Amino acid sequence: MCGIFGIYKYKVPSSRKKTLGVVLGGLRQLEYRGYDSAGVCLDGLEQKLVIIKETGKVDRLEELANGTVDAEDSAAPGEEVLQSQAAIGHTRWATHGKPAAINSHPHTSGDANEFVVVHNGIITNHQALKDFLIKQGESFQTQTDTEVIPKLCKVVYERAKVVDSRVSFFEVVSEVVSQLEGAFALLIKSTHFPTELIAAKKGSPLLLGLVEKHGVSRRSRPELLEEVTDTPFRKSPSSRPFEAFFSSDASALVKHTRRVVTLEDHDMVHIHNGRYSIKNINLKSTPSVRCRSVQRVHQILEMEVASIMKGKFDHFMQKEIHEQPESVAQTMMGRVASAEDDSARVVDPYKGKVALGGLLDYLPAIKRSRRMIFVACGTSYHATMACRQTIERLACVPVALELASDLLDREAPIMRDDLCVFVSQSGETADTLQALHYAKKQGALCLGVTNTVGSAIAAATDCGIHINAGCEIGVASTKAYTSQIVAITMLALVMAEDSLEKKEKYNAVVEALQQLPDVIRRTLALDGRMRQMAEHLKGESSMLVFGRGHNYATALETALKIKEVALIHSEGVLAGEMKHGTLALVDETMPIVVIATHGSCYRKMVGVIEQLRARDARLIVLTNEGDELLKSPAAEGCLFIEVPKVEEFVQPVVNIVPLQLLSYHLTVLRGFNVDQPRNLAKSVTVSEE
């Protein structure tokens, strides 16, 4: 949920002010992960550490931090530029303790700032550690779970110092990390080890970025540190300049470097004297072999800087809604045969038109599965719901949908011949990740659908589909949702490719996917119409959204978008259940959106509209262009949203676009922050445990 960012410079002359600007810039790119408060830790005078924290967003922190650094620099003229330095920063989404400066990160071991930590995640045994530290004479000033980490570092250091005066920073931190339970990504600095920086990862995402300059060629690799598990650090300083970055997300790194290392669980990175090492800690091993040096793959980021900028748009959510023609095309690129491919050859009826390379080795097992269980949260759960009927009809496989937290609460039975599909935009969603570990213990085949290469879910599943939707910064998911529907639809097509009985439907769905980017472009032309509707609805305090079949998911997703960004109470309703309670809320004051595009449930939805109109309901009806419903008596008094007609299994992708625009315009007109809605954050990397 939180975002952490760090920078390490060795023999790269830079002022504290410039380094502060880099850290603040990184935190701005990570604000979507949390924006209750923020803080930084910089190198100060006489090897002291300067900590600056503020409630609210990074802009508020910047003013305070600039003043503090200016005061530091004026106190020691001529020492503004440092040859080597390290700085860490944090933007917070509150889980333990209210949003307040005292609860903000970085957290420290005491007034002397001997050990300073920024943390993303949750320490589940923090109370036990806190009780232990209080007995050791430590006192606590915050309500957070993180404060135990720097204080534990201090206690471990003081004890180790008695035994061996040459105790290393790595030895201290590795002992502390071995005591932590839960999920964490950590960056740690210390006044006792002023030229060093340590990072540690378990569960929460963390990337290491390496700068391709200062004599480091694209093909060469920076030198590795000498092993430090049993001996003090004695390696001679590097003669070359060196610069590295740490971040919770690649979006904060792409401005500085494209070379990154995705850290894995139990990895620790130690940087000192212009060199770095990555070691992996295995707590189940004996102490002598608990820590081993590892080499991780260097990846080159394909993300463009433009993808993390708003460009001509006012907000990221607006930009990402309008990017959907391109994002769904990217999801299908190289996977769905183009219309030109089909017309240029005689199509083999036994050969599929969809190829998912990430599933190739597991396709026989996938097709043999007796049941598919989709596990997700929030918007990702709605994407699975939109595709349930597609898989049931095309692949003839029973489908179960599970909210990850509920699956864990129930300890629901999972069989060895089940196929479990875990859907998460970030690939780090805590409940979904825990459900994945649960399913693996039951022996089920696990498949991941994520938007993040190298994420925890992508790494832990047996196989998967990367949706390729591109960077999504707005907290309310838009383009990832439509790309998830497309990706799961492609999965259904792959499972059905051998069925001659389903071939006609198969071909119709493939054709609809081929046309989808152009259809979405046409649908985006409704932007002005949606703003007009938002003008009429901006004063409302409650709304209902009715859908059925595939579009029950559309109703739920629309209601979620309206409530999470426009802050209007809204409820998605299965139209078939209307008479079982919801009808009591219907009167002439309640605005109701009804999704009635063509498909197997169309006639039933016309009946719903007639029943609602009989009770003088205020209806906004989403239907297909030129639909006969527009001229029927049931249309009297209704507002209409007309969208292009496509194949029923693909229609939910088109239907959600104008409703995303409606929620966007409602939010802007009501004066709320579109990209950073109240109390929410983009990547939910903590659970309630």
Secondary structure, 3 states (H helix, E strand, C coil): CCEEEEEEEECCCEEHHHHHHHHHHHHHHCHHHCCCEEEEEEECHHHCEEEEEEECCHHHHHHHHHHHHHHHHHHCCCCCEECCEEEEEEEECCCCCCCCHHHCCCEECCCCCCEEEEEEEEECCHHHHHHHHHHCCCCCCCCCCCCHHHHHHHHHHHHHHHHCCCCCHHHHHHHHHHCCCEEEEEEEEECCCCCEEEEEEECCCCEEEECCCCCCCCCCCCCECCCCCCCCCCCCCCCCCEEEEEECCHHHCCCCCCEEEECCCCEEEEEECCEEEEEEECCCCCHHHCEEECCCCEEECCCCHHHHCCCCCCCHHHHHHHCHHHHHHHHHCCCECCHHHHHCCCCCCCCCCECCHHHHHHHHHHHHCCEEEEEECHHHHHHHHHHHHHHHHHCCCCEEEEEHHHHHHHCCCCCCCEEEEEEECCCCCHHHHHHHHHHHHCCCEEEEEECCCCCHHHHHCCEEEECCCCCCCCCCCCHHHHHHHHHHHHHHHHHHCCCCCCHHHHHHHHHHHHHHHHHHHHHHCCHHHHHHHHHHHCCCCEEEEEECCCHHHHHHHHHHHHHHHCCCEEEEEEHHHCCCCHHHHCCCCCEEEEECCCCCCHHHHHHHHHHHHCCCCEEEEEEECCCHHHHCHHHCCCEEEEECCCCCCCHHHHHHHHHHHHHHHHHHHCCCCCCCCCCCCCCCCCCCC
